[in-house]
Amino acid sequence: MTPLAGLTILDLTRLLPGPAATRMLAEWGATVVKIEPPEGDDAARLGLPADAPPEAIAPLYTLVNQGKRIERIDLKSEAGRARLLERVRTADALLEGFRPGVMARLGLGYDVLARENPRLVVAAITGYGQSGPWAQRAGHDINYLAVSGILDQIGERGRPPAIPNWQIADLAGGALAAAARVCAALVGALRTGQGAFLDIAMAREVAALDIIAEHGAALGRSRPRGEDWLTGGWPCYGVYPTADDRYLAVGALEAKFWTRLCDVLGKPHLNALGWAEGVAALAVRKELSDCFRARTLAEWSAFFEPLDCCVTPVLTLAEARQHPLFTRSHHD
C-alpha cells in the first residue's frame, strides 16, 4: 500500500524518533530525502566499537533509514541554505529534531519555509515542546517517560521502576505521533493549499496515550505500579512463570476467555475471581503460578495453541523473529 506515493518528505532528523517517523512515511510510499551535514550523520557510528573500520555503519542507522535518499547539505553555509530552500519549494513536508530556535537561527524558521512553500507541512520533534520552561532541556526516552508519569507505572510490586527496552516515548510519542500528525496535516494541505507547523513534544504526546491509567484515576482507583488493574492487580492479566523459568502472558480480560482458561486448567472455582483485588488477587495468582510451574513453556505453548483464551508464550527477540507472524513469507 503506497498512499503517500508522489509526495516528497525532507528529513533533517537524527537518532531514533524522527528517522523512525520518516521511515514509516517512506514505507507508505513517500519519497524521503534525508538531509545530512557534509561529514554525514554521526548516528551512523552509534554503538560501534572504537576499532570498527571507517566504512562500518551502525545497525540503528541502517534500520531507521531504509528506503530513503541521502543528500549532504551544509545548513551553516549560505549555499547550503539556498539548496535546502530549493528543495523546500517542491517538497510536501519537512521534519526536524533540533532544539527549539535552531532552525530560526539558521535562517530556516517556519516563516521562511512557509514563504517558499505555503503548503509545506513542518514537524518539529522535541522532548518538551517549542515553548515553556523545559523547552531547551536535553532529554531522552527515559526522561520523557519519567516526567509524563509513565515510568512510575512500569515495574513490579514494591520494586523500583523498570526501564523498558522499547523506547515508548521516542517511538509512540515521537515517531508514531509525528507520522500520524504529518499525514493528517498533509490531507489538510492537499485540500486547502495551506501547510502547518506541528509542535511534536514527546513527553506530552506519550502522556496523552496513558489512557488506561487516566481511566483508573478518573474512577479514583489508581494503584502503585505492580498493583493496578493491568500491572499485576488483576489475576486475569499478567505474566506467570513456567517450569523452565520462562513466562506465559495471560490476557484473559473478558469473562469468556477467563472462564475458558480456568476450565481447561481444571480450576472452575476461580471463574469469578479473575478481577479480584488485594489479598484475594494474590491468592489467585499464587494458585495459577503453582499450576503453570508444572510444565515448561514449550509444553504450555502446545497446550494453548488450539485454545482461544488469550494465553501466549513470552518469546525472546530471537524467537519472535522466527515466529510465523513475523516472517516475510507470512506477510507475502
Buried (B, 14 or more C-beta within 10 A) or exposed (E): EEEBEEBBBBBBBBBBBBBBBBBBBBBBBBBBBBBBBEEEBEBBBBEBEEEEEEEEBBEBBEEBBEBBEBBBBBBEEEEBBEBBBEBBEEBBBBBBBBBBEBBEEBEBBBEBBBEBBEBBBBBBBBBBBBEEEBBEBEBBBBBBBBBBBBBBBBBEBEEEBEEBEEBBBBBBBBBBBBBBBBBEBBEBBEEEEEBBBBBBBBBBBBBBBBEEBBEBEEEEEBBBBBBBBBBBBBBBBBBBBBBEEBBBBBBBBEEEBBBBBBBEBEBEEBBEBBBBBEEEBBBBBEBBBEBBBEBBBEEBBEBBEEEEBBBEBBBEEEEEEEEEEEEEEEEE
